[in-house]
Amino acid sequence: MKFKLLPLTAVFCLALLLPLAAQAGDEEAAASDKPSFSASQTVQLTAMVEVINHETRQVVLRGPQGKLRTITLSENAQNLDQVQVGDTVNIEYVQHMSIEVFTNDGMEPGVGSIAAEANAAKGETPAGMIMESRVVTATVEEINIEANTFKLKWPGDEIKEYVAQDPENLKKAEVGDLVVATYTEALAMSLNEVTAE
C-alpha cells in the first residue's frame, strides 16, 4: 500500500484556514501557554476488488460511490493469492495533523519522516496496515502584532509570511520559537468476504 503525503507547508497553510473552533491544544502545550493545533479525520468504508495484477502487486478497489483506487501492495503482503476479484475489503483511513510551538533551544529548521507496515502472517486472512508520518520544523522569524502576521523560516532557509487566525496566539509566541508540524496518514485493510469458487 502506498500513498503520498501532502507537503507540510501546504498542511500548515490549511491549518491556518480552519475555524477557531477546531483549534485545540493538548495539556502539555496548554501548560507551556504556547500556541498549538490538532485535528484528525477517520474514514471507514467497504470496497470491492475490481482487478488484481499479481506481477505488479496492484489491486484496483471500487468504493461505495463507484470511485476506483489502485493500491500497490508490498512484497511483505504474503496473502495476495487468497484475494479474488469480487471480494470485499474493510478499509480504515486516518489522517492526523498537529502544529505545536515550543521554546527553541538552538534547533535549526529540519524535516524527517518515518513509516511502518504490518501484514497478516502467511496463511492468515489477508490484512495489512501502513502508517507514515512526516515532521517539519520551522523557526519563528518575525511577529507583527499590529498587522496580525508572522513569518516562519522553513528548511532550506525559505521564509514565508502568514496571517494568524487567532491574534492572541501571536502574543503567546516569541521570535526564535520552534514550530513543529506533524502530518500522519494510516491505512488499514482486511479481507471481509471471500467469493466462493
N, C-alpha and C positions, 0 to 999 in steps of 0.2 A: 504494500500500500504506500503510495507516495502522494504528497500534496505540497503546495508551495506556500510558504509563509509570506504575509504582506511585509513590505519594508517597514521597519519600526518608526521611521519619521512619518510615514503615512498613517500608521496606527496612532501615533501621538496627535497628529492633526485631527483625526476622527474623535479622539477623546476630548479635545478642546471644544468640539461642536456639540457634545452631548449635553442634555439639560442638566441643570444643577441638581435636580432631584436624584439623578443617577449617580452623583458623586458620593463616595463613601470611603472613609479611611478605616484601617484596622486599628486595634487598640494600641499597638506599638507606635504607629505613625501619630495617633492622636496624642500619645504621651509626649512625643517629641515636638508636637504642635507644628510639624512641617506639613505642607500640602500632600495629599495622596488621592488616588482614584483607583477604583477596581470595578470590573464588570465581567460577567460571564454569560454564556449562552449555550444551551444544550438542545440538540435536536435528536429525536428518536424516530425511526421510521423502519418500514419493511420494504425491501426491494426485491425484484425478480431477476434472476440470472438470464440474460439475453444471449450472450456469446461468451465462449471460453476459448482462449488460444493457449494451449499448453506449452508451446515453444516459447512464446514471449511472456507467458505467465500473466496475460492481461485478461481481465474479466469485465464484461460490459453489464452494468446493472441498470434496470428501469425502475425509477422511483414512483411514488404514489401518483404524481401528476404527469407521468409518462416521460419525464426527462431522463436521458441516458447519461451515465457517468462511467468512465473507464477507470478501473483500479488496476495498478500493476503490483502484483504480489512478489515479495522477495523469495529467494531460494529457501529461506527459513520456514516458509509456509509449506509444510510437508504433506498436507492432506487435500491438495487441489484435485487429485484423481477421484475423490469422493463427491465432488461437486458436479452437478449436471445442469444443462440448460433447462429452465423451468423451475429450478429450486428457488426458494425464498430465503433471504438472509435478514437478520435483525441488525440494524446499524444504529450506533450512537455516536454523535459527533459533538465535541465540546470545544468551545473557544473561550479563552480567558485572557484578559488584559489587565495589567496593573501598572500604574505610574506612581512612583514614590520619590520624595525629595528627602535627602539626608545631608547633614553637615559633612562636608568633604574634608578628608584627612590627607589630601595631596594626590588623589587618584586623577588620572587623565581619562578623557572620553575613550570608550572602547566598545567592542561588540563580541559576542560569543553565542554559541548555540549548543544544544545537547539534544540527542534523540534516543529513544528507547523503543524496543519492539518485543512483543511476546506472542507466541503462537502455541496452538494445541500440539501435544506430542503426537508422533506418528501413530495412526490408527484411531485416534480420538475423533470426536465430532469436530469438523473444521471450524476454527475460530482464531481470531488474531486481534492484536491491538498495536497501534503505533502512536507515539507521542513525540512531539517536537516542541522545544522551547527556544526562543531567541531573546537575548538580553542585550540591550544597547544602553550605554550610559552617556550622559552629556553633562556639561557644567553650565551653571547659570553665569552668563557673561554680563548681563545688564538687566536692571529692573527699573521701569519708568512708571511710577505710581500715577502720575498725572495723566499720562497717555493710556494707562491700563495695558501696557505691553511689557514683554520680557524677551530677552534673546538667549538662545542656547547654543553652545558650541558642541557639535556632534563629532564623532570620529572622522578623521581626515581634515580636521580644522574647519569644517563647514559651519558657519554661523547663520542661524535663522531666527527671525522675529515672529512672535506670536501675540495674539490678543488673549488676555485672561478672561475666562468665563466668570470667575468669581474674584473680584478685585481684592477681597480680603486675603486671598491666598498669596498675593504679592507681598503683603505685609508680614507673612509668616516665613518667606524665603529670603535668602541673602545671596549677594553676588559671591560666586565661588562654590555654592552648594552643588551637590551631585544629584542628578535626576536619573533614576533607574527605571527604564521602561521594559516590561516583560510581556511577551506575547506567546501564548501556548495554544497549540491545537492537538487534539487527541481524537482518534478514530478507532472504534471497536466494531468488529463484525463477527457474527456467528451464524452458522447454518441453522435455519429454522425448520425446514421440512425437506426431506429427500423424496424426489419423484420416483415412484415405483416404475421398474422397467417392464 
